[in-house]
Amino acid sequence: MSPVVLAQHVTKWYGPRRAVADVSFAIERGEIVGLLGPNGSGKSTIFRMLTGYLVPTSGRIEVAGHDVVADSLAVRRAISYVPEDAPLYDHMRVGEFLHFMASIKGLRGATARRAVDAAAERLDLTRVMKLPTSKLSRGFRQRVSIAQALLGDPKVLVLDEPTSGLDPHQVIAVRDLVQSLAGRHTVLLASHILPEIEKIASRVMILLDGALLSADALKETVKGLTLRLSAAGTPDVVRSVVTSIAGVRGLVIDAESGAGSMRYLVEAERRPSLAADIVAALVAAGVAVSELTECRPDLERFFF
């Protein structure tokens, strides 16, 4: 099966500044993919090229089998986009806005009403349908923007910072909504909140200065093993003993843990007897071990 989103050697220049540098990736149908990177890394530029707002300087992008430049109308029928700033028509009421967006997407009559009602219920908008969008809080504006994106049942949904400005309850609701879309829709989202990306995405791509550093950061975080070790020996002895064990890649001091003990992070290859080998070697060297536990994959540490 062909990927639903395909980018091949995509570059984008803004005058003398290169915003995206030779980026290639493929996204399969039904995936939830996070795009992670600091401000200015090129995330929004990639989203705008995917959705037809910008044209690549070079390279090729396909969405649902359609070229974003040569067949942009077909691409726009297959994709919905929620920018970070949730732009709405402030003179319209919420219900009017959603019906207007449904008509733009080709929905008419009872079909449009059912689609609007379903989106409003899903995003908990029923009680604000008669309010002007200008009177809505930041959280409700974000929900209205996501609701309009779901109209027309798009194959691909692009969300730029979807939880920005939301309270904790709304963040959980949006997270649950995005996860519920997996399989039926393909979802791309950008976020600065790394724990949210970890909870929502099945795959994370990392951008820096317009270049794609990793197409699957979550997979890379679990290639190796990170152990948290608390031991009472001197750091030089602990380091010498632990790093001499087969499969250990390195050891760094994490923090003091009290009573003359130090806490370390051990990076190593995965193998069944590794933890037992570390404890046995330290005990043989006269070092007391009070903790040796596996750390769960840490996307934030990998990212930085």
N, C-alpha and C positions, 0 to 999 in steps of 0.2 A: 504493500500500500504506500502511495506517495505521501510525503509529509504535507500537513495542511499549511504550514508556513515554512518557506525556504528562502534563505538569504545567501547569496553567493558573491563574495569579494566586494561587499558594499562599502563605499567611501562617500563621505559628505563633507564638502568644503563650504564655509561661510566666508567668502572673500579669501583673505590670506590665512584664515584659521581652519584647521582640519578638525571637525567635530567627531567624525567616525572614520576609523582607519582599517580598511580591508577586513571587514567583519563577515564571517560565514557561520551559519548555524541552520539546523533543521528542527522543527517541532512537530511531533506526531499528533494525530487526532486524539482529543480527550485529555491531553496533558495539562497540568497546571505548572507553568514555568515562571519562576521569579527572575527578575533582572535587577541585579544589585550593583551599586557603585556610588561613589561620592558625587556631590553636585558638580556638574560640568563634565561628567564622564561620558555622556552621549546617550543616556537612557531615553530621554524624551525625544531626541532627534530620531532614534531608531523607531520609536513608536509612531512618530509623525510620518516617517517614510512608509512604514507598514500600512498605515491607514490612508495614504494618499494625500496627506496635507503637504508633504515635501517630496521632491523628486531626488533620487540619489544622483550624486555627481558621476559616479561610475558603479558598476556592479548591477546585480539583478535581484529583485524580490518577487516572490510569488505567494499569493494567499489563495487557498482552495483551488490551486491550479491556474490562477489568473495572474498575469503580470501587472504589477501595481502602476506601471506607466502606460503600457499599451492597452490595458483593459481595466482602467481605474473604476468605472461604474460597477462592473461585476465584483471587483474587490470590495467596494463600499457596501454592496448588498450582502456580502458574506461576513463583514466585520463590524463590530461596534466599539466605540472608543469613549473612555471616560477620562478627560484630562484632570490634572491635579486641582485646578481652580474651579471645577464644577460650574461651567458657564451655563446660565439659564436666562430666559427672557423674563425680566423682572416685572413687566406689565401684565404677564399672564398668570392666571391661577394655576395651581398644580395640575388639576384635572385637565384644564385647557391645554397646558403645555404637553402633557402626556398624549392627549388625543392628537395634537398637532404633529408630534414626533411620530406617532403611529401612522398618520396619513402620509408623511414623507417616506415612510418605509413601505408604503403600498398597502396598508391595512385599511379596510373599509367596513362600515356598518357594524353588524353584530360581532364580526371577527375582531375589529378594532376594540370594541367595548370589552370583550372577553380578555383580550390581551392586556389592556390598560388595567382592568379590575384585578387580574392575576398579578401583575407587576406591583400594583399599589398594595395588595395584601401581603405579598412576599416581602416588601420593604417597609411594612408598617406605616403606610402613607394614607390610609383610608380617612383618618381624622383630620388631615390637613388638605384634602383635595380641593376645598373651596377657598383656601388662603392664597393670596398673591405670593409668588415665589420670592419677592423682595422682602417679605416678612419672615422668612424661614431662618432658622439657626443654621450655622455651618454644617452641623450634622445632618439636618433634614435636607439641605441643599445637596449634600453628597448622596444621600439616599435617592433623591429624585433623579439625579444624574445617572446613577446606576440603574434605576428603574427604566429610564428611557432607553438605556443601552440594551436591556433585555427584550425590548419590543422587537418583533420580527424574528425571534429565535435565531440569532446570529451563530454562525459556525465558530467564529473567533471573537473573543471578548478581550479588549485591551484596557487595563486599569492602571492609571498612573497615580501612585500614592493613594489607594482607595480608602485607607483608614485615617488619613490626615485630618485632624481637627475633630475626631469623633471621641465620645466618652467611652470608658471601658466596656459598658454594656453594648454600645453600638459597634465597637471593634469586634467583640465576640460574635455579634449578629452578622456582620459583614464577612468575617472569617468563615462562619458556618455556611453562609450563602455561597461563597466562592467554592468551598469544598464540595457543596452539593451539585455544582455545575460540572464537575469532573466527569469525563466519559461522554456526556452529551455535547458539551462545548469544549473548545480549547481556550485556555485562559492564560494570558500573559499579564503579569503585574510587576510594577516597580514599587519598591518601598525602602525607606531608610531604617525601618524597624526590623532588625535581623531576626529576633525571636518570632515575629509574625511570619516572615518569609519561611522559616524553618517549619512552622506549624501548618502552613497552607500549601507550599509548593512541593511538587514531586521532584523537581529539578531546579537548580539555581545556576544562572549564568552571571559571571562577574565581569564588569567593564571598568577600565581605568584609562583615562585620557583617550577615549574613543576606541581603544583596542580591547578585544575579547580575551581575557586572561584564562577563563575557565568556562567550558560549556556545561559542566556538571559538577559544581563545587560540593554538593552534598555527597556525591559518590567519592570524591577525593578525600573528604574528611574521614571516611571510614576505611580507607585503604590500609592505614596503619592503626596502631593501638596507642592510646595515651593512658598512663597509669599515674595515680596520685600516691606518692610514697611519703610516709612519715617515719624518720629514723633518727636515732640518738647519736650516731657517730659524727665525727668531724666531716664537713662537706668534702674535703679532698679524699678521704677514705671512701666515703659513700660513692663519690663519682668514679673513683678508680675501680671499685668492685663492680658497680652496676654496669658501667660502660664496657667492661671486659666480657660481659655475658653475650653469647651469640644472639643476634637479632635486635639488640638494643642500639638505637641510632643516636641517642643523645639524652642528656639529663640537665635540667636547669632548676635552680632554686626558686620555689614558688613563694614561700613565706616561712617565718618562724612559727612553730606550733606549740611552744611552751615547754617547760621542764627540760631545757637543753636539747630539745628535739627540733629538727628542721623538716619542712615539707618540700617535696620535690615533684616535678613533672617529668615522667620518663616517656620518651617517644621510642616506639619499637615496632617491629614487624609482629604480625599475629601468628602465634603458635601455641599449642595447647599447654605446654609445660613452662611457659615463660615466667609466670608469676611465682611458681614454686621454685624455679631456679634462682630468681632474684632473692627470695627470702632465704633460701639455703645458703647462698653465697654470702649474704650479709651476716647471718648468724654465725657462719664459720669464721668470719672476720671479726667477731666480737661486737657486732653492731646490733642493737636492739631495734626491732621493727614494730611500730605500733599501728600502722595502717598501710595497706596496699590495695587500692580499689581502682576499677576502671572508670575513666571519665567518659561521659557520653560525647559523641562528636560535637564539636563546638564551631559552628559556622562563623561566629564573630571572630574567634581567634584565627581561624583559617583566612578569613577575609583580610584582617589587618596584617 
